[in-house]
Amino acid sequence: MENVVSYLSETDAPETRPCETIDARELPPPQPLRNTLEQLADIDDSVVLVQLNDRRPQHLYPKLDDRKYNYETLEDGDTVVTVIWKE
């Protein structure tokens, strides 16, 4: 799997926090959105979540905004990486 630490270093996400990864690249819509939101609800606010996808999660962004999450999306070849965290 991709080196999650290298993705974190390319964003403003806190690198010293625990990190979890969700791989949504093979999931059909709306599973990436649903699974990501469910995982965010299940983890502590101190955890940084890294979502791996095959496209930008456009429908996820407004839901993250509503829930006051910070996020940044990076592209790494065929993988789109969205790093999600709370301040």
Secondary structure, DSSP 4 states (H G I P E B T S, - for coil): ---HHHHHHTSSS-TTS-EEEEE-TTPPTTHHHHHHHHHHHHS-TT-EEEEEESS--TTHHHHHHHTT-EEEEEEETTEEEEEEE--
